[in-house]
Every structure is written in C-alpha cells, then in structure tokens.
C-alpha cells in the first residue's frame, strides 16, 4: 500500500519527532507527527484492478481529490514539442492531461501493454502544473510501443513537485497498469495517444483513477 522505502523514512522521522516531546515541546512533536501523516498519505501506492480488454488505454495518473482532474483534452501534431518521439510525420495525436493535487496517489501507471522504446528527461522550471507548462517545466517522457501504435506518458513537475522518479528503462516490457514511476508532491501527467485509430472515452473535468479508468479504446489499423 506504500511506495518502497516509505516505512524506513517514516521510522527515522518518528524517532526525530519523539525527541521534542521528551523535552516538553509538545507542539513541535504535534507538527512533526502531522507532517509524517501527510508524507504517508502522499507515498501510498494502493493496488488497482486494471481492465485488460484488448485495445483499452487506461489512466496513467490519479486526479480524484480536490481539484485533481482531467484538465485538458486537445489535438496535438507531429511538429509539437516531443511529439516526434510518439507520432509519425504528418500524423495527429490526442493529449489527455491530468492534474494531480498533493492529496492524490502519485504513482503513475502504464496506460497500455508494450515495450518501452524511449525515455528522456527534460530540465526546466517548477511552475504550477496547469495548462501551458509542457514546454517550460521539468518533465520526463516515456514512450510505449504497443501493437496498436506508440503511446506517450509525460510526467511534468510542478510548483511543489521537485523530483520525478522513473521506474522503467528502454527495452523493458510493461503490462497495462504496471508502475512507471512517480512525481513527488503533486503535478501533472500528459497522455498522448494516436488520433486515427482511437475512440476517446473521457472529457475535461472527469476524475480518473490510475490503473483503472478507461481513457480510450484503440483498434488495430487495417
């Protein structure tokens, strides 16, 4: 239910938090325990029941709490930033962007089964990860080559998020719902799927669950 290594960190912090209490600084201990509780909810990693029907694209990120949601659905083109790694020349794609609040689960999952064919980290700024930050903020690209075409996942850091962690490497085989990585302390994840052979099944404002919510259905090209 928690990211690997969480209990070790919490154990150290609990030891530190008890020390002020022993010297009578109860308020400091209370604040430290509150911080530990927040840390634990942030690093939770619950199991998910992933639909496995052929051609399904599953949400790579959570957006269920507070203002976390799908905040942008739009058409992108080969000429747009980073799209040359996902789309073919002259082709279009659909970008589905999910904003994660600090209270959402921040482990990102594979939207489809396939092979990791590209990963790339882009240094950048740490602006609030809403709307037009794809070209400016620090981010990490993961491209999965599936039997239906290439699908891209872009992890975007935000104002609070300062570290993107990637669990996979080029050449790895992943199954739908497998863990790809996480963004520590909230941000945004962009999903890019082919335009021509895809039926979109969500819209802006919906609140997806990583590893469970069906974003789209793809069919093989004839």
C-alpha positions in Angstrom: 0.0 0.0 0.0 3.0 2.3 0.2 6.0 3.1 -2.1 9.1 1.0 -1.3 11.2 2.7 1.4 8.4 4.7 2.9 8.4 2.9 6.3 12.2 3.4 6.6 11.8 7.1 6.1 8.8 7.2 8.5 10.7 5.3 11.2 13.5 7.8 11.1 11.1 10.8 11.2 9.1 9.2 14.1 12.3 8.9 16.1 13.1 12.5 15.5 9.6 13.6 16.3 9.6 12.0 19.7 12.7 13.9 20.9 11.0 17.4 21.3 8.2 15.7 23.3 10.8 14.3 25.8 11.9 17.9 26.4 8.4 19.3 26.8 8.0 20.7 23.3 4.6 19.1 22.6 3.6 21.5 19.8 6.7 20.7 17.8 6.0 17.0 18.2 2.4 17.5 17.1 3.6 19.4 14.0 6.1 16.7 13.1 3.5 14.0 13.5 1.2 15.9 11.2 4.0 16.2 8.6 4.6 12.4 8.9 0.9 11.7 8.4 0.9 13.9 5.2 4.1 12.1 4.0 2.5 8.7 4.4 -0.7 9.6 2.5 1.4 11.0 -0.3 3.6 7.9 -0.7 0.7 5.5 -0.6 0.5 3.0 -3.5 -2.8 1.1 -3.4 -3.4 -1.9 -5.6 -5.7 -1.3 -8.5 -7.9 -3.6 -10.6 -6.9 -2.9 -14.2 -9.3 -3.7 -17.1 -7.5 -5.9 -19.5 -9.7 -5.9 -22.6 -7.8 -5.6 -25.9 -7.2 -2.0 -27.1 -8.0 -0.2 -23.9 -6.0 2.8 -22.8 -6.0 3.2 -19.0 -5.4 6.3 -17.0 -1.7 6.7 -16.1 -2.4 9.2 -13.3 -4.9 9.9 -10.4 -6.9 13.1 -10.3 -9.6 12.2 -7.8 -9.1 14.5 -4.8 -9.9 18.2 -4.5 -9.0 19.9 -7.8 -7.2 16.9 -9.3 -8.9 16.1 -12.6 -8.5 15.8 -16.4 -7.9 19.5 -17.1 -7.1 19.4 -20.8 -8.0 17.3 -23.8 -6.7 18.5 -27.2 -5.3 17.5 -30.5 -1.5 17.6 -31.0 0.7 17.3 -34.1 4.0 15.8 -35.0 5.6 19.3 -35.1 4.6 20.0 -31.4 7.3 19.6 -28.7 8.3 16.0 -28.0 5.7 14.6 -30.4 8.3 13.4 -32.9 9.1 10.6 -30.4 5.5 9.4 -30.3 3.7 10.4 -33.6 4.7 9.7 -37.2 5.4 12.6 -39.6 2.2 14.3 -40.7 0.1 12.5 -38.1 -2.0 13.8 -35.2 -2.5 12.6 -31.6 -4.8 13.2 -28.7 -3.3 14.7 -25.5 -5.2 14.0 -22.2 -3.7 15.9 -19.3 -4.4 15.0 -15.7 -3.6 17.4 -12.9 -2.8 15.7 -9.6 -3.4 17.5 -6.3 -1.0 16.9 -3.4 -3.6 14.5 -1.9 -3.8 12.2 -4.9 -1.9 9.0 -5.4 1.3 10.0 -7.3 2.4 6.6 -8.6 2.0 6.6 -12.4 1.0 3.5 -14.3 1.4 2.1 -17.8 -1.7 3.0 -20.0 -1.2 0.0 -22.3 1.0 -3.1 -22.7 4.1 -2.9 -24.8 7.8 -2.1 -24.9 9.5 1.0 -23.5 11.2 2.4 -26.6 12.1 5.9 -25.5 12.7 7.8 -22.2 14.0 11.3 -21.9 14.4 13.8 -19.1 14.0 17.5 -19.7 15.3 20.0 -17.2 13.1 23.0 -16.7 11.2 25.3 -14.4 8.8 24.5 -11.5 5.7 26.5 -12.3 2.2 25.4 -11.2 1.4 22.5 -13.4 -1.7 23.8 -15.0 -2.3 24.3 -18.7 0.7 25.7 -20.7 3.7 24.2 -18.8 4.5 21.4 -21.3 7.3 23.5 -22.9 8.7 25.1 -19.7 8.5 22.8 -16.7 10.8 20.0 -15.8 9.4 16.8 -17.3 10.1 13.2 -18.2 9.0 11.4 -21.3 8.2 7.6 -21.5 7.1 6.1 -24.8 5.5 2.7 -25.1 5.3 0.9 -28.4 2.2 -1.3 -28.4 0.5 -3.5 -31.0 -1.8 -0.5 -31.7 0.8 2.1 -32.0 3.0 4.3 -29.8 1.6 5.8 -26.7 3.4 8.5 -24.7 3.4 9.4 -21.0 4.9 12.8 -19.9 5.4 13.3 -16.2 5.5 17.1 -15.5 6.9 18.6 -12.3 5.1 21.5 -10.7 5.4 24.2 -8.1 5.6 21.8 -5.2 6.9 18.7 -7.1 10.7 18.8 -7.3 11.5 15.2 -8.3 10.4 12.9 -11.0 11.2 9.2 -10.4 11.2 6.7 -13.3 10.9 3.0 -12.6 11.4 1.7 -16.2 14.1 1.7 -18.8 14.3 1.4 -22.6 13.7 -2.2 -23.6 11.5 -3.1 -20.6 8.2 -4.9 -21.3 5.3 -3.5 -19.4 1.7 -4.6 -18.9 -1.3 -2.3 -18.7 -1.4 -1.0 -15.1 2.3 -1.6 -14.3 4.0 1.1 -12.3 6.1 3.5 -14.5 7.3 5.9 -11.8 6.0 8.8 -9.6 6.2 12.5 -9.3 6.9 13.5 -5.7 4.4 16.0 -4.2 2.0 16.6 -7.0 1.9 17.8 -10.5 0.6 16.7 -13.9 0.7 13.8 -16.3 0.1 14.1 -20.1 -1.0 11.0 -22.0 -0.6 11.1 -25.8 -2.4 8.5 -27.9 -2.8 8.1 -31.7 -5.7 10.1 -33.3 -6.6 7.9 -36.3 -7.4 4.6 -34.6 -8.6 5.8 -31.2 -12.1 6.4 -29.6 -11.8 8.8 -26.7 -14.0 7.8 -23.7 -13.3 10.7 -21.3 -13.7 14.5 -21.3 -12.3 17.5 -19.4 -13.4 17.7 -15.7 -13.6 14.0 -15.1 -11.6 12.5 -12.2 -9.6 9.4 -13.3 -8.1 6.6 -11.2 -4.6 5.5 -12.3 -4.6 1.9 -13.5 -8.5 1.6 -13.6 -10.2 4.4 -15.5 -10.6 3.7 -19.3 -9.4 6.8 -21.2 -9.8 5.4 -24.7 -10.2 2.4 -26.9 -7.8 1.7 -29.8 -8.3 -0.6 -32.8 -5.7 -2.1 -35.0 -5.0 -0.4 -38.3 -6.2 -2.2 -41.3 
